[in-house]
Amino acid sequence: MSGVRAAAPASPVTLALAGLVALGVAMGIGRFAFTPLLPLMLAERTVDLTGASLLASANYLGYLVGAVGCTFQPWLWRRLGRPAAVDGPRLVRAGLAATVLLTLGMAVPLTAAWVPLRFAAGVASAVVFLHTSGFCLEQLARRGRPSMGALIYVGPGLGIVASGLAATALVQARAPAAAGWLTFGVLAALLTAGVWRVFHLGRGAPATAAPATPGAVPAPAPAAARAGTGTLALLTLAYGLAGIGYIVTATFLPVIARQALPASHWLDLFWPLFGTGVMAGAVLASRLSPHGDLRLRLAACYLLQATGVAASLVSPTLAGFALGSLLLGLPFTAITFFAMQEVRRVRPQQATAFMGLLTAAYGLGQIAGPPLAAWLVARSGDAATGFDRALWIAAALLVLGGVLFAAMAWRGGARLPPGPRPTAT
């Protein structure tokens, strides 16, 4: 392949849209299509609440394993005597293809296979998320358009909205859950085909392949280079709290809403509303000045999401669930974007590996959330009380994460340097 064809796509718009679609498939469908289909599966009695918690945790465990694998992949490659460079675009394509097949596999009525299928889908989503983030954010920064990186995180919200609306139509048509999995699998295949060539052209592109952009910052700021393990530990802990903070709502929102508002005709729209908030938050994040302190932005996002979790508890009404869904979604991918950019600030030379570390911590929180909710439901007098307790715990952990980020900013250290953000190599 010639040097021209091996280079990453030149257009920032092309990169942003390709990243958006890739994350829409891997996250919006590969991970979160399960949530709007869960009421159908419960109604069909193909799973119960405990089984649903197991399927959710299997997916989140796979996400954790995939993130850890991406974190230690360069180290493993060096141990095997192979070059440490990772072909991110190739792994993105492999993860997208796997997501399509694994989603279609859930339509097969072999319940014993569902746990490994959801586990594998979690691995694929982590691989696509990390390598899409690393590749697209780096290339956009090299082109002097780092703020456009936030647009790729519109993808999960778009996938959530699409899957939620499709599930609503399936519920109204009284279709089986298998039809939903087939629909989402076909949708994932079409979207994957649309971006396949973009990541194929980016295959094997070296870190120096893209032309330098005037004004780009080629080296880390001195203060960023001094960031130590303590900073990374606090960043990792705080980011991990977001995983458990949102996951109970993101897994059981349609189920919780049906228990609180059994007669409402709007139940199936809360999940698409969450996805709409995700998209809006990503767009708003892309419009913010690149000169702000990312830690303070993260603290604000955590408090906003905690408010969203608590909204349906304070007001278990149509308005409360609608507001809560929107507030939960608004900071969802903004948190990811700001945290990944903070990693690129404090560890610009090892960004992808430390993105994996943070994603692994986030995965641990996600794994803990569904079993915690199921355990509290089982220990409570009724399901509603159990879910309420789980949601209050989740909101409290989000507040704690926000306090940690605010404390990190208060302690001092480097703010984001002016101009385009440092790039990973």
N, C-alpha and C positions, 0 to 999 in steps of 0.2 A: 504494500500500500504506500503510495507516495506521501511525502511530507505534508502536502496540502490537504489530502484526504484524511490524514491521521489527526490533523489539528481539530480542536474542539470547534463547534459551530461559532461563527463570527458574530452573529447577531445576539445582543442581549435579550431582545424580545423572544427569540427562538429558544434561548436557554431557559428563560423564566417560564415560558409556556410548557416546555418539555418537562421541567422539574415539577410544575403544577400538576400535569397529567400523571406523571409517575407517582407522585405522592397521593394523588386522588385514587389511583388504582390500589396501591399497596396499603394505604391507611384507611381511606374512606370506604373501600370495598373489602380488601383483604383482612382488615382488623374489625371494622365497625359495622359491616353489613349484618353481623350476628345480632346486634342490638334491636333493630326494628323487626327482625324475623323471630325474635325470641317469643313474643306473645303468640304467634302462630304455632311455634313448636310446643309451647306449653299447652295450648288449646288442643292440639293433636295428641298430647300426652306422649310424644316421642322423647321428651325430657321432662324432668321435674325441676324444682328450684335448685336442689342440690346438684343435679346433673348439669344444669345450666351454669352454675358457678364453676363446676369442674371444667366445662368447655371453655369458659371465659379465662380461667386461670391457666389452662393449657396454652391458649393463644398468647397470654402475657408471659408465660414461662418461655415459650419459643422466642418471643421478642427479646427477652433477657439474654437467652443463649446466643441469638444472632448478634446482639450488641456486644456481648463479651467476645465473641469470635472475631468481630471486626476490630475490637480494641487490641487483641493480642495477635492478630494476623501478621503484622509486620515483624514482630518478635519471632513468631513461629517460622516465617519465611527465612529469616536470618539463621535460625537454628538449623534449618534444612539446607543451608548453603545456597539459597536462591535469592535473587534480588528482592529487597524489601518493598519496592514500589508495587502498588496495587492497581490493577486495571479496573478502576471504578465503573466506567460505562459498561464494561462486559458484565460485571456483577449486577448492575442495575437491570440489564436486559434479562439475565438469568432469573433474578428475583421477580420481575414482572411476569415472565412466562410461568414460573412456579405458582404465582398468585392466581393466575387464570385457571390452571389445572386443579389446584387445591380447592378453589371456590366451586368449580363444577363438581368436584368429588363429593362435596357436602350434599348434593342432590341425590346421591346414591343411598338407598335405605339400608345401609350397613352401620348401625349405631356404634358398633364396636370400633369402627374405623374413624369415627368423628373426632375423638380426642387426639390421635396422632395427626389427623389432617389439620386441626386447628393449631396444634403445636407447630407444625411445619409452616403454616401460613404466618405465624408469628415470627419465625426465623426469617422468612422471605421479606416480611414488611420491615424488619429492622435493617436488613441488608440494603434494601432499596432506599429506606429513609436516610441512612447514614451516608451511603455513597452518592445518592442524588444530592443531598445537602452539601457534602464536601466538594463534589465536582462543580455543581452549579454556583455555589457561593464563591468558590475560588475564581472561577472563570468570569463571573460578573464583577468581582472586585478588580480583577486584572483589566477589565474594560472600563473601569472608573464608574461603574453603576452598582455599587454594593447595596444600595437601598432597594433595588429591584429584587434582591434575594427574598425579601418578605413575601413577594407575590407567589413564590413556589409553594408557600404554606397555605395559600388559598385552596390548594388541591384537596387536602383532607376534608375541608368543609364542603367543597363541591361534591366529593364522593358521598359524604354523609347526607347531603340534601337529596342527591339523586337516589341513593338507596332508600332513604326515608319516604320519599314520594312514591317510589315504586312499591315499597311495602304497603303503603296506604292503599294504593290501587289494588294490590293483591288481597288485602283484608276485605275491602269492599266487594271484590269479586269472589270471595270465599275460596280463594285458590290455596293449595297446599304449600307448606314451607319449601318443599322441593322445587316448586316453580320459581320461588324467589331466588334460591341458590342458582338455578339455571339462568335466570334473567341477569343476575349480577355477574355470573361467569362470562356470559356473552358480552355484556357491557365492558367488562375488564379486558376481554380479548380485543374488542374494537378500539378501545383507548390505547392499549399497548401497541397495536399496529400503527397507530397514528404517530407515535414518538419513537418507534424502533430505529428509524434511520438516523435520527438526531443523536442517539447514544451510540449507534454504530460508527458514525463519523468521529465521535469523541473517543473511540476505543484506542487505548494505548497512547493517548496524547500525553507527552511529558509535561512536567510542571512549567517548563519554559516555552511551551509551544505557542502560547498566545502572545501576540505582540504587546509590548509594554504600553500602557496608557499614560499619557502625560498627567503628571500629578499623582500617580499611584505611589503608594508607600511600599517599597520593596523589602524593607527590613522592619522587624518589630521595634517598637519604641523601647528605649532603655528601661523605663519603669515596668513595662510589660514583661521584659525578659527577666526581671528580678522576682516575678511572682513565684512564690514557693508552694510547697506541698500543703501548707496550712490553708492558703487561699483556695487551692483546688479541692481540699477536703470539705470546706464549708460550702463551696459552690456545688459540689456533688451531693452533699447532704440536703441542701435546700432544694435542689432540683428534684431529688428523689421524693421529697415530701409532696411535690405536685402530682406525682404518679398516683399515690394513694388518695390524694385530696379530691381528684376529679372522677376516679374510676368507678366508684359506686353508682354515681348518677349516670355516667356514660354507659354503664353496663345494664342498669335496671330501670332507666328513666321511663320507658313505656309501661313496664310492670308497676312501678310505683304510682304513676299517674292513673292507671286503671283502678288501683285500689282506693285512691283518694277521690277520684271523680268517675265512678263507674258508669254514670249515665251521660257523660259528655260526648259530643260528636267530634270534638277537637283533639282527642287523645293522640292520634297518630301524627299530628302536626307538630308536637313538641320536639320530636327528634329532628325533623327538617329545620325547625327554628334554631335549634342548637347549631346545626351545620351552617345556617345563614350567619349566625353570630361568628362562627369560626372564619368564614370568608371575609366578613366585614372587618374583623380584628386584624387579619393579615394585611388587608389593604390599608387600614389606618396605620399599622406599624411601618409600612413602606413609605408613608408620607411624613414620618417624623424626621426631625433633623438628625444627622449622623453624629452630632456633637454632644449628645446627652449622656448621662451616666446610666449605663445599662442595668446596673444593680438597683437603682431607684425605680427604673421602669419595671423591672421584675417584681419588686416589692409591691408596686401599685397593681400589677396584674394579678398577683396572688390574692390581694385583698378584694379585688373585684370578683375573682372567681369564688372566693369564700362567701361573698355576698350572694352570688348566684346559687351556690349549694344551699345556703340557709333560707333563700327566698321562699321555696315551697314548704319549708318547715314553719316559717313564721306565718305564711298565708297559703294554706293548702287549697287554693282556689284556681280557677282558670287563669286569672291574672298573675297569681303567684308562680304557677308553673311556667307560664309564658315568659315572664320576666326572668325567672331563674334559668330557663333554658338559654335565653339570649345572653345573660351575663356569664353563664358558664362557658359559652362558646367564644365570646369576644376575645378573651385573653388566651384561649387554648393554644393556638399555634404561635401567637405573639410571644408567649413564654418560651416556646421552643426556639424561635428565631433569636430572641434576645440572649438566651442562654448559650446557643451555639456561637453567636457572635462574641459573647464574653469569653468563651473558650478560645476563639481565634485571637482575642486580644492578649490573653495571659499565656497562651501556649501556641503561638502562630506557627512554629516549626513542626508541631506534632498535633495539629488540630483534629484530624480525623480520628486518631487513636483516643484522644481525650473526649471527643464527642461520643465515642463508643462507651467510655467510662460513665459519662453522665447518663446516657441512654440506658445503661445497665442498671444504674441506681433508680431511674424512673421505672424500669421494668420490675424491679423488686417491689416498689410500691404498688404497682398494678396487680402483681400476683397476690399481694396480701389483701387487697380490697374486697374482691368477691367472696372469698372464704370468710372474711370477717363479717360481711353483711349476712351471709347464709347462717353463720354461727349465732349472730345476734337475733336473727329471725327465729331460729330454732329455740333459743333460750328465752324469748319474749312470749308474752301472752298471745300476741297476734303478729302477723307479718308487718303491718303498718308501724307498730311500735319498734320492731327490730330494725326496719329500714330507717326510721327516724333517728335512732341511736347511732347507726352507722354514719348517717349523713352529718350529724353533729360532730362526731369524731373527725370526719373528713374536713369539715369547715375549720375546725380548730387547728388541724395540721397545716392547712393552707395559710392560716394566720401566722402560725409559727414560722413557716417558710418565708413569708413576707418580712417578718421581723428579722430573720437571719440576713436577708439581702440588705435591708435597711442598715443593720449593724455593720455589715461589710463595707457599705458606702461611708458610714459614719467614721469607721476606723481609718479612712483615708486610702491612699494608694492611687494608682493612675486612673484618671478618667479617660474616656475614649479620646484618642488624639484627634485633632481636627483633620479634615480631608478624608479621603477614602480610607477604609479600615485596612489594617495589615492583612496580607494574604498568606495562606498556608502554602507550604512547599512539600 
